[in-house]
Amino acid sequence: MAIPHPIPYQGSKRRLAPLIARHFPANVRVMHEPFAGSAAMTLYAAQHGLAQRFVIADSLPALIGLWRAIIEHPAATAARYRRLWQEQSADAAHFEQVRARFNHEGDPVELLYLVCRCVKNAVRFNRRGEFTQSADRRRTGMHPDRMQAAIEGASKLLRGRMELRIGDWRETSADAGPDDFIYLDPPYLGTSIGRDRRYHRQLPRESLIDGLEQLRRRGVRFTLSYDGSTGTKVYGPPLPAHLGLSRLQLDAGRSAQATLSGRNETTIESFYLSPQSATA
């Protein structure tokens, strides 16, 4: 059965999920995904019985609000998305109006519409935390019938065995222990700080390394998708050797962002395994 994916984030691990999941440890009590986004790995793990329970977390409140709406109120969420999608046909400025309203009120279902309708599903935020990406003029976003099926499927997979949390990833996964497992998919160094910032909150490399050291000391099993490259562009140096992580490189396929700029480039992602995961 196809895995439902109601949130079509660019950079989602949906395509890489089978490769990444090969390195998940066995006998996982709780799987944490603290940089949730589309929660592609949680959905894959739930579909394939790779953990008993799940924690989805993110620092963007509207995103966790959206996941709560999808899981707990699938029918109402699908109906609201349908209305937003249908309204765009009668108003050329509809996307901009929804975007302005979301930036003022933070409505979760409006975020879903914006993600589906924006250019290449490539979410962008400015320094004030406002959604800034434009509408994709070549398409209208996920059809409501398809969205309804995805929302209902995700709700069925996750309801009753899911906890939702908002905050810094170190705080939302602070209760993870040796019987649990954390999949980390933070923003690349080159896309969360500096001129090419794309996300609503920065992630300094030093704080990431500090958090990974804490997980090591607590004996928590984890894997991490982090640095990598697209064509000749490198997204930060490898993580330091003192962390004791095993590093693999995965072919993530053609870069959608490079395609937007007229380039045919492949993205290579680095994938790190903690010692506990590598030997599990």
Beta strands, then each sheet from edge to edge (+ up, - down):
strand 1: 30-33
strand 2: 53-58
strand 3: 162-166
strand 4: 181-184
strand 5: 221-230
strand 6: 233-234
strand 7: 246-254
strand 8: 266-273
sheet 1: 3+ 2+ 1+ 4+ 5+ 6-
sheet 2: 3+ 2+ 1+ 4+ 5+ 8- 7+
end
